Amino acid sequence: MSDLRIRHATASDIDTVLRFWRHAAEGTSISDDHDGVARLLARDPEALLLAVRDGVLAGTVIAGYDGWRCSAYRLAVHPDHRRRGIATALLEAAERRFAALGGRRVDAMVLEANERAHDTWAATGYHREDHWRRWVKPL
């Protein structure tokens, strides 16, 4: 894992990240566009973490903190780089960020149908809370 580098995304990474998500991430988000990611980076420049190996984007996670909740979104690892500890390294970096900011618990948005992701989250110590349901309203 010594050749893996975790860093914050910058505005120059936005198009690369969007292409990466189309290939490596399961599902899409209403914010998966240039303006959406640019707003995220403008509001919280350290929220989008990138895992880079040999100069190539291998994984992402958004580690968002609003002062109340720690939220993990868009954990994705390129199919050619899976099962090599990249998701674990990204989540560890996100958790360090949250702890440094005073966070107490991480919530993760995980697609119900993405069973491979369920295994990844469970292997890193997360568990499903069935008594909560997400309610949404697009703006």
C-alpha positions as CSV (number, residue, x, y, z in Angstrom):
1,M,0.0,0.0,0.0
2,S,3.0,2.3,0.1
3,D,2.4,3.5,-3.4
4,L,-1.1,4.7,-2.5
5,R,-1.6,8.4,-1.7
6,I,-4.7,9.9,-0.2
7,R,-5.2,13.6,-1.0
8,H,-7.9,16.2,-1.2
9,A,-9.5,16.9,-4.5
10,T,-9.0,20.3,-6.1
11,A,-11.1,22.1,-8.8
12,S,-8.7,20.7,-11.5
13,D,-9.8,17.1,-10.5
14,I,-13.6,17.6,-11.0
15,D,-13.9,16.3,-14.6
16,T,-11.6,13.3,-13.8
17,V,-13.7,12.5,-10.7
18,L,-17.0,12.7,-12.6
19,R,-15.6,10.3,-15.3
20,F,-14.3,8.0,-12.6
21,W,-17.7,7.9,-10.9
22,R,-19.5,7.0,-14.1
23,H,-17.1,4.0,-14.4
24,A,-16.5,3.0,-10.8
25,A,-19.4,4.1,-8.7
26,E,-22.7,2.3,-8.3
27,G,-25.7,4.5,-9.1
28,T,-25.7,8.3,-9.7
29,S,-26.5,11.3,-7.6
30,I,-28.4,14.5,-8.4
31,S,-25.1,16.3,-7.6
32,D,-22.9,14.3,-10.0
33,D,-22.1,17.3,-12.3
34,H,-19.4,19.9,-12.5
35,D,-21.4,22.5,-10.6
36,G,-22.3,20.1,-7.8
37,V,-18.7,19.0,-7.2
38,A,-17.4,22.6,-7.5
39,R,-19.9,23.7,-4.8
40,L,-18.8,20.9,-2.5
41,L,-15.1,21.9,-2.9
42,A,-15.9,25.6,-2.5
43,R,-17.8,24.9,0.7
44,D,-15.5,22.3,2.2
45,P,-12.2,21.9,0.2
46,E,-11.1,18.9,2.3
47,A,-14.3,16.9,2.0
48,L,-13.6,15.0,-1.3
49,L,-10.7,12.5,-0.7
50,L,-9.0,10.8,-3.6
51,A,-6.9,7.7,-3.5
52,V,-4.2,7.9,-6.2
53,R,-1.9,5.1,-7.2
54,D,0.9,5.7,-9.7
55,G,-0.7,8.9,-10.7
56,V,-4.0,7.3,-11.5
57,L,-7.3,7.9,-9.6
58,A,-8.1,4.6,-7.9
59,G,-10.8,5.6,-5.4
60,T,-12.9,8.3,-3.8
61,V,-14.9,9.1,-0.8
62,I,-16.7,12.3,0.3
63,A,-16.2,12.9,4.0
64,G,-18.7,15.6,4.7
65,Y,-19.1,17.2,8.1
66,D,-21.7,19.9,8.9
67,G,-20.7,20.4,12.5
68,W,-23.4,17.9,13.6
69,R,-23.1,14.8,11.5
70,C,-20.3,13.0,9.7
71,S,-21.5,11.7,6.4
72,A,-19.6,9.4,4.0
73,Y,-20.7,9.5,0.3
74,R,-19.4,8.3,-3.0
75,L,-17.1,5.6,-1.7
76,A,-15.9,4.1,-5.0
77,V,-12.9,2.1,-6.1
78,H,-12.0,1.4,-9.7
79,P,-12.8,-2.2,-10.6
80,D,-9.1,-2.8,-11.5
81,H,-8.0,-1.7,-8.0
82,R,-10.6,-3.5,-5.8
83,R,-9.7,-5.9,-3.0
84,R,-6.4,-4.1,-2.4
85,G,-7.3,-2.0,0.7
86,I,-8.1,1.2,-1.0
87,A,-11.7,1.5,0.4
88,T,-10.3,0.8,3.8
89,A,-7.5,3.5,3.4
90,L,-10.1,6.0,2.2
91,L,-12.5,5.3,5.1
92,E,-9.6,5.5,7.6
93,A,-8.6,8.9,6.2
94,A,-12.3,10.1,6.4
95,E,-12.6,8.8,10.0
96,R,-9.4,10.7,10.9
97,R,-10.8,13.8,9.4
98,F,-14.1,13.4,11.3
99,A,-12.4,12.8,14.6
100,A,-10.1,15.8,14.1
101,L,-13.3,17.9,13.5
102,G,-15.0,16.6,16.6
103,G,-17.3,14.1,14.9
104,R,-18.9,11.3,16.9
105,R,-20.5,9.0,14.4
106,V,-20.3,8.4,10.7
107,D,-23.4,7.9,8.6
108,A,-22.9,6.3,5.2
109,M,-25.3,6.4,2.2
110,V,-25.1,2.9,0.7
111,L,-27.4,1.7,-2.1
112,E,-29.6,-1.1,-1.0
113,A,-29.0,-3.2,-4.2
114,N,-25.2,-2.8,-4.0
115,E,-24.5,-6.0,-2.0
116,R,-20.7,-5.8,-2.8
117,A,-20.7,-2.4,-1.0
118,H,-22.5,-3.9,2.0
119,D,-19.6,-6.3,2.4
120,T,-17.0,-3.5,2.2
121,W,-18.8,-1.4,4.7
122,A,-19.3,-4.3,7.1
123,A,-15.6,-5.3,6.8
124,T,-14.6,-1.8,7.9
125,G,-16.8,-1.9,11.0
126,Y,-20.0,-0.3,9.8
127,H,-23.4,-1.8,10.4
128,R,-26.9,-1.2,9.0
129,E,-29.5,0.6,11.1
130,D,-32.8,-0.7,10.0
131,H,-34.9,1.6,12.1
132,W,-33.9,4.7,10.0
133,R,-35.1,5.4,6.4
134,R,-33.8,8.2,4.2
135,W,-36.5,10.6,3.0
136,V,-35.6,12.9,0.1
137,K,-37.1,15.8,-1.9
138,P,-35.1,17.0,-4.9
139,L,-34.9,20.8,-5.1
